[in-house]
Amino acid sequence: MKESLLTGLAAIVGPRWVRHRRAELATYTMDGLPTHESWPGVVVIPGSRHELIDVMKALHASKTPFVARGAGTGLSGGALAEGNAVLVALTRLNHILSVDPASRRAVVEPGVVNARLSEAVLPYGLQYVPDPSSQTACTIGGNVAENAGGPHCLKAGVTTNHVTDLEIILPDGSLARLGSTHGDAWGPDLVGLFVGSEGMFGIACSITVRLEPIPPAVRTMLADFPGIRAASEAVSAIIASGIVPAALEMMDQSCVQAVEASIYAAGYPTDAAAVLLVELDGQPEGVAAEHAVVEPLLRAHGARHVLTAESAADRARLWQGRKKAFGAMGRIAPDLVVQDAVVPRSALPDVLDRISEIRDRYALHISNVFHAGDGNLHPNISFDRRNLELASRVREASREIMTVCVAAGGSITGEHGVGNDKLDYMPLIFDAETLGAMQATRRVFDPGERANPGKVVPIHACREWCASPAARGNGRQQHGSLAEVAHD
Amino acid sequence: MPGSTDPRFAALDPCVHCGFCLPACPTYLATGDEADSPRGRIVLMRALERGEIGAADPALTQHIDACLGCRGCEPACPSGVGYGQGLEAAREILAERRGIAPAARAILTVFSNRLFWRTLLTAAGWFRATGLPARWASGTRLGFGMGMLASTRRHRVPRSFPGFHMPHSAPTVALFRGCVMDTVFRHVNEATRRVLEANGYRVVDINGQGCCGALHEHAGDRKGAESLARQNVKAFGGRANYIVVNSAGCGALLKQYGHLLGTRDGEHFGSRVRDVSELLAAKGPRQGGPLPLDVVYDAPCHLQHAQKVQAEPLAVLNAIPGLRLRLLPGSDKCCGSAGIYSTLHPDMARAVLDDKIRGIAAASPAPRVVTTGNPGCHMHIGAGLRAAGLHATVLHPVELLDESYRVGGLYSRQQ
């Protein structure tokens, strides 16, 4: 790291907020996915929008690559920086700038923690709907970068459906506004393009989100099944009935046992092969009518018990268990690989059978916890990395699971993003031309390719993109800068 | 990442780096810096244990030292990571290899010797009586110290009462008088004795007791802590059914004397220790007269996390008719006091406290009393309130119950 850049950054944010000593960098070598580690060149923690803009200008002037980071709870290695890249931590930009209850909008800085926003608007009877399982810790800025989902995104849609407009800082330090707070913005959906761009287009410094009224009636059902296949068939049956629940989540036995051993024990039956959480919300009459359809469906597909929680405290307990399930995996083994694939709902029973078969063949411990309603699977493979042979089996099995999901008509990520974890899977679903188009789009925002380098689009296919029609034009020149980044 | 042989470091193994501990950590909330978070510190502790980063590395020690040790992260962890055990092991390594910082050493020396702390704290009590600390209390570093001292003052003097007649069958309790509690908070000790007697406990006096050793233990001075523990175990012997303590920080260590000393006597001592709220809650407690006050409760970390005593202080407060008790958001978070932490790391301690003070300032209706059962929290929050110009007073829950008993006339007639 150049001394002049360090001095320059310290002059902007204050020396206290520039981290460059080895021990401090060590704490930033991972995000929520500890199987990937990489050392940033320096970490800078700006304390205001103004400081952030100046930091971005300084990085542009010195042609330094950078990575934006929120709370570091992401699960695809997206918020890791390496080589000379500067990690820009946005945790101090954590102010809710305004709340407009009448128009149901809030404007927030990127470091605002997801759950804090819902707490802040609760007095108005409003909520921010997207609720990733890490919502008590993760930031809205990170949610925007990854287009985060969550249990309640089944009916209400994911992050992109809840962001109306953005003020972004482009990698050259200039500002741009995307979208429109009210009504639809003119022209192409640039907010839709930015949300989910995994930090490769710039940094959102002010985010306007939609708030929704808290539904007048909510019922959460807990159904337990003697078999995973029966549970997944129940999921398909509910969706086929025409009802879209607010949330429809599944956990298998291994997952339930880890949760029930934890401080977040929710009272899930530990002897069931799988449990489903089904939440219905809306007007009381509608909820009652849907409940009258869903409960018999669950029983018809073999549910042993169906419990309905109606008090807010009981519902919260059921959801806490589900949302902290990932964090409870440390009870099984010290290391963890989390997969995140999407399959068509109709393929769920077969795909789950295949995953069980892969688990047995590789003799692995897999816990399934996932958003069953939209077919978003999260097989968690627990292992101990000190066992090298086991670690290699885990890698093989992971790849095989992903191949099965893609073959079933699925996709390689539901909500965790590609980051650096899924780079290798990109060619499974995108051809060279499409990858080239992605790279060309990125260059519109970031011609120098300094924002979150080395993520999402695999570099080794670089030559192919340059040859692709979409990337032709300035491709050759950009190839040079890519190589620079890669070898820095 | 796994790899430890020391069982205390191995308690960190279940960490899968999910980050659910971040919002539970007062220092992370104050700085937003991963290096000041439980998850970041676990990375540092593991690197220290493996020798990848040395005990002399100032960047490592800065962030391990900046941990309050409140253990608020433990109940947030789905995997049950033993953060406190890892921290204890890491701090022992640091104390061994680089020694204890001179400022900390000086404070610990004072508390190791009864003559030293009694002289110093008694003088502090006299100084408080001049009224100058209250007048000089402010937000500056010196003014904050003045505010801490000023907030220890007694707020109402109960009339002397003839005492309760105790049947011989009444359970006996020995009051652990402590050091700070026995000097600048002597009135809280007196209130503790009165409310225990009102609830049917016979309080006996034990001479020869000293400081509990918690400050030493937290700073990694295990020898100092052991020596004080042995002195206390000897002084209390087998007398009394219970050893009652009204300081959460002391209680947490007193309960652990068996673990600290590894002796049967230590075990016997620890098993009899109760926080005063535990003994009172076990008796109801008895109801007193009305205190129509807006009160917020702030849970000391060493009570709620280290001792897992959560409901009992609320039961004590709820026994006071008319008291309008509230828990503010963040009332379960550390205030930043953490033993001698606030003296060694004043900036971080204040940054952590600021959040709490803002919450109290924003509460409506404005609380008249903030109540908490630990002298460090009492003084730290008290000074913060003064620095912010708020008029709320800090009181120990026992002081409120005592006042309720006085108002209710429990002390004015022979019982």
Interface residues (C-beta under 8 A of the other chain):
Chain A: R19 R21 R22 A23 E24 A26 T27 Y28 T29 M30 D31 G32 L33 P34 V43 I45 A71 G72 T73 A89 T91 R92 N94 G111 V113 A115 E119 S134 T136 A137 C138 V259 A261 S262 I263 Y264 K324 A325 F326 G327 A328 M329 G330 R331 P334 D335 L336 D384 R385 R386
Chain B: M1 P2 G3 D13 P14 C15 V16 H17 C18 G19 F20 C21 L22 P23 T31 G32 D33 E34 A35 S37 R39 G40 R41 V43 L44 A47 I53 D57 P58 A59 L60 H63 P75 A76 C77 P78 S79 G80 V81 P329
